[in-house]
């Protein structure tokens, strides 16, 4: 059984909130400008995160150790489809929900990389954390494929007239496939520490920088004309119903503890910040998406520890 408690998980989510708060403060004080925030975001996505992924796979992944690695993209599909089903059910039973596409997208797509990685870092000892790093990176294969293809199409409807391959190319998927190819060829055995150590140092910058970006993005969001009833429906679907369903499922299936933890964690984290990027790119309704992102990230500091504690103490 995974030895978790409300105190440890609350402490982990509080650390995340603190790092995000630093980004919020720096933006509000104009120490970081919008251009600087965009630069940090580009560095995280295009440089630091690829370094983190490469380092984790080259050091910790082996096809012999993870013969069933392909199940993690499938788990990702399952979590996304479950969120989609919950979102669709909510807009069916509550007709007063007006931003239907935005609502379903916020429930379907979670902050599946940054927040889980930070939580794992702050909760688990090194050996278990390294295993979960690999699980999360493999999970991202399925998540990014769905988010940047079907996710874009469903959110933007007729505005996205064609599939944009560059969205996949600029996501972590390509880096993960490159890392898998290198490991399959045994190349990692020949890479000197002269390369691996800087790769690790750059990769270690991913998590704190990503939270600076998330916090900075929240600083520019406005709460005017917020529909608290609709936001309430969203929080119920995203942060209560979906993780509760995941908890019941993994308990019934008696899954490996770390795999079960991954599923509950991915179901419990707030919505994907990338949805705001998609909305801005395709010039669709941003207000409800941005409000949902802010509120779900703030509310998750309470809900994530509750569900992780319930998982740790199940049975």
C-alpha positions in Angstrom: 0.0 0.0 0.0 1.2 3.5 -0.8 1.9 5.3 2.6 0.1 8.6 1.9 -1.8 10.9 4.3 -3.8 14.1 3.9 -0.9 16.0 5.5 1.7 14.8 2.9 -0.6 15.3 -0.1 -1.8 18.7 1.2 1.8 19.8 1.7 2.6 18.7 -1.8 -0.3 20.7 -3.4 0.6 23.6 -1.2 4.1 23.6 -2.6 2.7 23.7 -6.1 0.4 26.6 -5.1 3.4 28.5 -3.7 5.4 28.1 -6.8 2.4 29.2 -8.9 1.9 32.1 -6.6 5.5 33.2 -7.3 4.6 33.4 -11.0 1.4 35.3 -10.2 3.3 37.8 -8.0 6.0 38.4 -10.5 3.5 39.1 -13.2 1.3 41.3 -11.0 4.4 43.4 -10.0 5.4 43.5 -13.7 8.8 42.0 -12.9 7.9 39.5 -15.7 6.2 41.0 -18.7 3.8 39.2 -21.0 6.7 38.8 -23.6 8.8 37.2 -20.9 6.1 34.8 -19.8 5.7 33.7 -23.4 9.4 33.2 -23.6 9.4 31.0 -20.5 6.5 29.1 -21.8 8.3 28.4 -25.1 11.4 27.3 -23.2 9.5 24.9 -21.0 7.7 23.3 -23.9 10.4 23.3 -26.5 13.6 22.8 -24.4 13.3 22.1 -20.7 10.5 19.5 -20.9 12.2 17.6 -23.7 15.4 17.5 -21.6 13.4 16.2 -18.6 11.7 13.5 -20.7 15.0 12.4 -22.4 16.8 12.3 -19.0 14.0 10.2 -17.4 13.9 7.7 -20.3 17.6 7.4 -20.9 18.3 6.8 -17.1 15.2 4.9 -15.9 13.4 3.3 -18.8 14.1 -0.2 -20.1 11.8 -2.2 -22.3 12.7 -5.3 -20.2 11.5 -3.5 -17.1 8.4 -2.0 -18.7 7.2 -4.7 -21.1 3.7 -3.4 -21.0 4.6 0.2 -21.5 1.9 0.6 -24.2 -0.9 0.3 -21.6 -0.2 3.8 -20.3 -1.3 5.6 -23.5 -4.4 3.4 -23.4 -5.0 4.5 -19.8 -4.7 8.1 -20.9 -7.4 7.5 -23.6 -9.6 5.9 -20.9 -9.2 8.9 -18.5 -10.0 11.4 -21.3 -13.0 9.4 -22.5 -14.3 9.1 -18.9 -14.0 12.9 -18.6 -15.8 13.4 -21.9 -18.6 11.1 -20.7 -19.0 12.9 -17.4 -19.0 16.3 -19.2 -21.6 15.2 -21.7 -23.8 13.8 -18.9 -23.6 17.1 -17.0 -24.6 19.3 -20.0 -27.5 16.8 -20.7 -28.9 16.9 -17.2 -28.3 20.6 -16.6 -29.5 22.5 -19.7 -28.6 25.9 -18.2 -24.9 25.2 -19.0 -24.3 27.6 -21.9 -20.7 27.0 -22.8 -21.2 23.4 -23.6 -18.1 22.7 -25.8 -15.8 24.6 -23.3 -17.4 22.8 -20.4 -16.9 19.3 -21.8 -13.3 20.1 -22.8 -12.4 21.4 -19.3 -13.7 18.2 -17.8 -12.1 15.9 -20.4 -8.5 17.3 -20.5 -6.4 17.5 -17.3 -3.1 19.1 -16.3 -1.6 15.6 -17.0 2.1 16.5 -17.0 3.3 19.4 -14.9 1.1 18.9 -11.7 1.4 15.1 -11.5 5.2 15.4 -11.9 5.5 18.0 -9.2 3.2 16.0 -6.9 5.2 12.8 -7.4 8.4 14.7 -6.7 7.1 16.1 -3.4 5.4 12.9 -2.2 7.5 9.9 -3.1 11.0 8.7 -2.4 13.4 8.8 -5.3 13.0 5.2 -6.5 9.2 5.2 -6.6 9.2 8.8 -8.1 11.5 7.7 -11.0 9.1 4.9 -11.8 6.1 7.3 -11.8 8.0 9.8 -13.9 8.2 7.1 -16.6 4.6 6.2 -16.2 3.6 9.9 -16.5 5.7 10.4 -19.6 4.2 7.3 -21.3 0.7 8.6 -20.2 1.5 11.8 -22.1 1.8 10.0 -25.4 -2.0 9.3 -25.4 -2.9 12.5 -23.8 -1.1 14.8 -26.3 -2.3 12.8 -29.3 -5.9 13.2 -28.2 -5.6 16.8 -27.0 -3.9 18.3 -30.1 -6.2 16.4 -32.6 -9.6 15.4 -31.3 -9.5 17.9 -28.5 -8.8 20.8 -30.8 -11.5 19.7 -33.2 -14.2 19.2 -30.5 -13.4 22.5 -28.8 -13.1 24.7 -31.9 -15.8 22.9 -34.0 -16.0 24.4 -37.5 -13.2 26.9 -36.8 -10.6 24.1 -37.0 -11.1 23.0 -40.6 -8.1 20.7 -40.8 -5.9 18.7 -38.5 -2.7 20.6 -37.8 0.3 18.2 -37.7 2.5 20.9 -36.1 0.5 20.7 -32.9 1.7 17.1 -32.5 5.3 18.0 -33.6 5.5 20.7 -31.0 4.1 18.5 -28.2 6.1 16.1 -25.9 5.0 13.2 -28.1 7.9 13.5 -30.5 10.5 13.7 -27.8 9.0 10.6 -26.1 9.2 8.6 -29.3 12.8 9.7 -29.9 13.6 8.6 -26.4 12.0 5.2 -26.9 13.9 4.8 -30.1 17.2 5.6 -28.5 16.5 3.1 -25.6 15.5 0.4 -28.1 18.8 0.8 -29.9 20.8 0.8 -26.7 22.2 4.2 -27.5 21.9 5.4 -23.8 24.8 3.1 -22.9 27.2 5.1 -25.0 26.1 8.6 -24.0 28.8 10.1 -21.7 28.1 11.9 -18.5 29.4 15.0 -20.2 26.0 15.0 -22.0 23.8 13.3 -19.4 24.6 15.7 -16.5 23.7 18.9 -18.3 20.6 17.2 -19.7 19.5 16.4 -16.1 20.2 19.9 -14.9 18.2 21.4 -17.7 15.4 18.9 -17.1 15.3 19.8 -13.4 14.3 23.3 -14.4 11.1 22.1 -16.0 8.8 21.8 -13.0 9.5 25.2 -11.2 9.5 27.1 -14.5 6.3 25.5 -15.6 4.6 26.6 -12.3 5.9 30.2 -12.9 4.2 30.1 -16.3 0.9 28.7 -14.9 0.9 31.3 -12.1 1.8 34.1 -14.5 -1.1 33.1 -16.8 -3.5 33.2 -13.9 -2.4 36.8 -13.1 -3.9 38.0 -16.4 -7.3 36.4 -16.0 -10.5 38.3 -15.2 -13.4 37.2 -13.0 -15.9 39.7 -14.2 -19.3 38.3 -15.1 -18.5 34.9 -13.7 -21.3 32.4 -13.7 -20.8 30.7 -10.4 -23.6 28.2 -10.9 -22.0 27.0 -14.2 -18.5 27.0 -12.6 -20.0 25.0 -9.7 -21.3 22.3 -12.1 -17.9 22.2 -13.7 -16.0 21.7 -10.4 -18.4 19.0 -9.4 -17.8 17.1 -12.6 -14.1 17.7 -12.8 -12.9 17.5 -9.2 -15.5 15.3 -7.6 -17.3 12.9 -9.9 -14.4 12.0 -12.2 -11.9 11.2 -9.5 -14.6 9.4 -7.5 -15.3 7.2 -10.5 -11.5 6.5 -10.9 -11.2 5.6 -7.3 -14.1 3.2 -7.4 -12.7 1.6 -10.6 -9.1 1.1 -9.4 -10.4 -0.3 -6.1 -12.6 -2.8 -7.9 -9.9 -3.9 -10.4 -7.2 -4.3 -7.7 -4.5 -2.7 -9.9 -0.8 -2.4 -9.1 -0.6 0.4 -6.4 1.5 2.8 -8.5 -0.7 2.3 -11.6 -3.8 2.8 -9.5 -2.2 5.9 -8.0 -1.5 7.3 -11.4 -5.1 6.8 -12.6 -6.6 8.5 -9.5 -4.1 11.3 -9.7 -4.7 12.0 -13.4 -8.4 12.0 -12.8 -8.1 14.3 -9.8 -5.9 17.1 -11.2 -7.4 20.3 -12.6 -7.9 21.2 -16.2 -5.2 21.5 -18.8 -3.7 25.0 -19.2 -3.2 24.1 -22.9 -6.9 24.7 -23.4 -6.3 28.4 -22.9 -3.6 28.3 -25.6 -6.0 26.5 -28.0 -8.8 29.0 -27.3 -6.5 32.0 -27.9 -5.0 30.4 -31.1 -8.4 29.7 -32.7 -10.1 32.9 -31.3 -12.9 31.2 -29.5 -14.6 31.9 -26.2 -11.8 32.3 -23.6 -13.6 33.7 -20.6 -15.2 30.5 -19.3 -12.1 28.4 -20.1 -9.8 30.8 -18.2 -12.2 31.0 -15.2 -12.4 27.2 -15.1 -8.7 26.9 -15.2 -8.2 29.4 -12.3 -10.9 28.0 -10.1 -10.1 24.3 -10.7 -6.4 24.9 -9.9 -7.3 26.7 -6.6 -10.0 24.2 -5.6 -7.7 21.2 -6.3 -5.4 22.1 -3.4 -8.2 20.6 -1.2 -9.7 18.0 -3.5 -6.4 16.3 -4.7 -5.3 15.5 -1.1 -8.7 14.1 -0.2 -8.8 11.6 -3.1 -5.2 10.6 -2.8 -5.7 10.0 0.9 -8.8 7.9 0.1 -6.8 5.9 -2.4 -4.0 5.3 0.1 -6.4 4.1 2.7 -8.8 2.1 0.5 -9.6 -1.4 1.5 
